[in-house]
Amino acid sequence: MMSTVAAIVFWLSLLLVAHTYVLFPWLLALRARGRLQNAQVYPVHTDDLPAVDILLAVHNEEQVIEEKIHSTLASTYPLDKLTFYIGSDNSTDRTHAFVERLQQEYSQIRFRPFLQRTGKPGVMEALSREATAPVLVLTDANVFFAPDTLYQLVKHFQNPAIGLVGGNILNPEHRAEGISGQEKAYLERENLIKYQEGILWGTMIGAFGGCFAVRRAAYHPAPAHFLVDDFYISMAVLRDGYQAIHELQAVCYEDVSDKLPEEFRRKARISAGNFQNLSVFGELLWPLWSGRAYAFWSHKVLRWLTPLFLLLMLAANFVLVVQGGSWFYWLTLLGQLGLPLLMAVDWLLRQAGWHNRLLRFVTHFYSMNAALLVGFWRFMRGVKSTVWQPTQRFQQAGR
């Protein structure tokens, strides 16, 4: 009896992990082949383009804030239809001085310094209350726009069914010695999955917080105690019955983290926020046969639960071996124990100056799943604070 239960747990856990990482992307690509993006868009040169308010929360972003402002307002979008709201969450570096100086150059900037830490959701909610345009663009300080990024995002709001459009964030540089190459590959894959979800069902599951546009009528700010406001806003759009899509032509550039501890900290924070959102948007997981629920389960929920599945699979595999399982279960147990040990091999080689891309992917996979587990534990204990520190970035080393 115990062997039967263990075998069910083992194979079910394996299947669910394989589905979220392999089967779902493959099936999605197969079904999306030949499908086209929304074609009901504003023409490039038209007086009907809507006014746009850009919202940005910052904390100690002196390294990137000037480039952020310049890239955002060096836009092909009519500048007389843009307003750039910047809220500083009690920055203690030169962020305020840089923004105030650039206000003299750009009349579109509205700057609001907060005198105590409130967290990103609180800053964004305050800025959204000041904004009045029918379209809001939410962005991060380290995400830099191409000249036509804003137009490519906003053009889709000609279609009244669309409530949110995600930007295509690219990572132009990476280093062999860190994990930025693995992050770059992960984000490129995510961009494609989000695009395919959008063209199939109009249900992109979660925009990248660094760059997306949302219809004001569909905008719901995240609660102040939530850690991941972009996912909350995205799912609230779907809950309201609007479509959410991903626009590959809305190109912008982000410098990804190169340091594993920095990325681990960020992923653990996001993980706790993901489970906060799951507790609110669980209704969107039903009915199972809808495209929205299928994408939510397959793309997000099963991936968030992968570290638990890995632990269950290991425990079940151990039971099967103890109960006299076949040589196959001995091999799978050795594999489950041996793969994490490759992280130590990767670390030793890295100390010697040797960088193996495949080993670094193993390190990235297990480290990020460990971060998911830490985030789940923090969620279960209760989130204590939403204040954040910016991730260390390439610009700090001189971009």
N, C-alpha and C positions, 0 to 999 in steps of 0.2 A: 504493500500500500504506500509506504513512504517513498519507494523508488518511483512509483507511478506519479505521485504528486511532484516529486523533485523533477522528473522528466518533463512534466507539463510546465512547471515554472521555468525550467531551463529553456525549452524551445519557444515558449511564449515570449520570454524576455528577449531572446535572440531575434525573434521575428519582429518585435516592436522596434528594437534598435536598428535592425536592417531596413525596416520600412521608412523610418524618419530620415536616415542618412543615405539610403541607396534607392529603394523601390519608389518612394514618393517622388524624388526628383526625376527619376527615369520615366515614370508614368505621366508626370506633369509635362515633361518635354514632348512626349509622344502625343498627348492630347492637344497640346498648344501648337503643334506644327501646322503652319498654314493659316493660323488665326491672325487677325489684324487688330491693331490698336484703335481706340476710339477715334473716329474721323470727324466728329462734330466739334470743330475747334474754331477759335477766333483766327482770322487771317493775320499775317504778320503786320501788315500796315493797315490798321483800321482805327478809327476814333472811338470804337466801341469797347476797346480794352478796358477792363474794370480797374478801379483804384486798388492798390495793394499796400497793406501795412506789413512790414517786416519786423519780427519780434526776436530779440536776442538777449539772453541772460548771460552775464559774465561774472567771473570771480578771478581776479589776479591773472589777466590775460594780456599783460603788457607785451609779451613776445609776439602775439599774433593780431592784436586788435586793429592796428593800422592797416595791415594787409587785408584783413577781413572787411573793413569799411570801404577801402578802395575797390576791392574786387566786387563788392555788392553793388556799389553805386556807379561803377564803370559799366553800365548795363545798356543794352539796346532797348530796354523797356522805357517808355516815356517817363522821364524823371519827374515831371509834374504830377504823375499819378502814383508816386512812391513816397512813403513815409517810413523812416527807419527808427523804430523804438528800441533803445538799448537800456537795459536795467542792470546796474552793478550791485551784486550781492555783497556789499561791504568789502570791496576790494581794498587791499592794503599796499599794493604796489603802484605803478604809474599809470594804471588803466584809466583812472578818472582824468588825469592830465591829458593823455593822448586823445580821449574822446572829446573832451572840451575844446581842445585845439582844432580838431577836425570839424567840430560844429561850425567853426568860422568859414570852413571851405565848403561844407555841404549843408544847405538849408533844410534838407530832408531829415536830418538827425534830430530826434527827441531823446534827451538823456535824462534818466532818473536814477540817481544814486540812492541805495538803501543803506541806512546807517547801522544796521545789525543784520547778521546772517538769518535768512529766512528759508533758504533752499530754492532750487530752480523752479519747482512748480509754483511756489508763492510769488516769485518774481514774474514768471510768465503770466500768471493770472492777473496780476496788477497791470502789466503792460497791455493785456488783452482788453481790460476794462477801459483803457485810454484809447485804444484803436477803434476806428470807425469804418474802415474800408470793408467792402463785401468779400474780399479775399485776404486771408492772412498767410504769410510765409514764415515758418518757424525754422530757425537755424542755430548752428553752434559757431563759436568763435574760431575754431580751427578748420572750418569748411569754407573753401574759397570758390566763388562762382565764376563760371565762364560768362562772357558778355550776354549770351542769349538764354541763360539758365532760367531767369524769371519768366520770360515769355514762354519757354517750353513747359514750365509748370502751370502757368495761368491759362494758357490757351484752351485747356480742356474744360474750363468752367463755362464755356458756351453750352455744354451739354448739362441740362439741369439735373440729370441723374447722378452726376459725379460730385462727390463731396470732398474727396481728398486725392492729391496727386503726390507721389513720392519722387524724389530726385535720385539720379544715378550717381552715387558717390564713388569716385575712382581714387586709387591710391598710387600715385605716380612713382614713388620710390620705396625701396626696402633694402635691408642690410642682411648679409648672410649670417652675421654673428648673433642676431636676435630672432624674434618671432614675427617680425613685421611681414616677412614673405608669406608666412602661414596665414596671418591675418588678412593679407591682401587676397590670397586665394579664397579664403572663406567668404570675404565680403563680395568678391566678384560672383561667386556661386549664389550668394543670397540675392544679389541684384537680379540675376536671371530668374530665380524662383519667384520673387515678388512680381516681376514683369509677367510671367506666365500665369500666376494666380489672377492678376488683374485682367488679362485679355480673355481668360477662360470664364471667370465667374464675377469679375468686378469686386473681388474680395482679397486684395492684397492684405496679408496678415501682418500689419505693423510696419509703418514707414520708418526709414532711418531718421532718427531725431535730428541729424545734422542738416537736413534739407527736405522740407516738404511744404506743400500748400494745402490749405483747408478752407472750404467755404464757411463764411462766418455763421450762416444759418445752421451749419452742422457742427460747429465748434463747441466742445464742452471741455473746459479746463480741468485738469486732474486735481483731485483733492490735495490739499497742502501736505499731507503726510505721505503721499505716494512718491516713490523713488524714480519711477520710469513714466514720465508724463507723456512722451510721444506715443507709447503703445496704448495708453489710456485714450488719448485723443483719437487715434486710429480706430480702435474698436468701438468707441462711442459713435463714430461716423457710420460704421456698419450696423450698429444697433438701431440707429435712426432710419435705416433703410436706404441710405445712399451707397453708391459704389466707391471703392477705393482702388486706384490703379497706380502703376509705376511707369514713369516716362524715361526711357533710356536716353533720350536726347537732352534731357535736363541735367547736363553734366556739371559736376562740381568736384572739387579735389580736397581730400582729407589726408593729413599726415597720420598714419597709424602708429600705435605704440610699438616700440622696439624691445621694451623690457618686460620680461615675464611677470615679475612681481607687480608692476604697474597694471598690466592687463588683467592679472588675476584679481586685483582689488576692484577694478572696474567691472569685470564680469560677475563677481560676487554681489556687488551692489545692484547690478541689473537683474541678477537672478532673484534676489529678494523682491525687487519691484515687479518682476514678472508674475510671481505668485500672488502678490497683492492684486494685480490686474485679473488673474485667473479667478480669484475669489469674487470679483465683481461681474465679470463677463462670462461666467459659466453657462449662462443661458444660451450663448452663441455656439455651444458645443452640440446643440440639438436643433433639428433632427439630424441624425448621423448621415443620412443620405444626401443632405444638401451640400453644395459646393463649399459654402462658407464653413460649415462644421467640419467637413472632411479636411479642408486646408488648415483650419485652426488646430485640429488634432494632430495632423501629419507633420505640419511644418514647425509648430511651436510646442504644444503640450507634451508630445512624446519625446521631443528633444530635451525639454526641461526635466523630464523624468528619467532620462537615460542613465544618470549616475545611480539611481535606485535600481534600474533594471540590471545594470552591470553588477551591482552587489548581489542582487537576487540570483543572477545567473551563476556567479561564483559560488555562492552558498549551495545552490542546487547541484552544481557540478561536483562539489566536494562530497555531498551526500551520495550522489550516484556512484562515485568512485569507492567510497567507504562501503556501500551496499553491494559491491562487486560488479560494477558497471563494466562495459566493454572497453577495449583499447581506445575506441573513439573518444570516450569521456576522459580517459587519461590524457590524451593528446590535447583536448580542449582545455582541461585544467592546467596543463603545462603552458598552453598558450596564454590563458588568462593571467597566470602568475608571471610569465616571462615577458609579455609585452610591456607592462609597467616598469620592469627592470631596465628596459632599453632607455628609459629616461636617464638612468644613472650613467649608462654608456654615452649617451648624448652629452651629458654634463662633463664627463671626463674628457671626451674628445674636444669639447668646446674650450676647456681649460688649456688644451694643447694647441688651440688655434685651428682645429679641424672642424668643419661644419658640414654635416650630412643632412641634406634636405629631407630625406625620408624619416630619419630619426627625429628631426625637429618637428615633423608632423605628428609623430607619436607623442612627443612631449607636449605639443600644443593640445592634442585631443584629450589626454588625461588631465592636464592642468586645468583646462577650461571646464571639464566635467567635475573636477574637484571644486572649482569655483561655484558651479551650479549647486553642488551639495551644500557648500558653506552658505550660499544665499538662501537655500531652502530652510536651513537651520535658523538663520537670522529671522526669516519670515515667521517661523513657528514660535520663536521667542518674542516676536513683536518688534517692529521697526521703531527705533528710538529717535532718529534724526534724519532729515532730508538734506542737510547741508553737504556740499561736495567740494572736492579739490580737483582742479583740472589735471588730466593725465599728462605726464611729462611727454614732450613732443620734440620732433626733429628740429623745429625752429629754434629751440633753446640751444641747440648745438651750432646754430648759425645757418640759416636757410638762405 
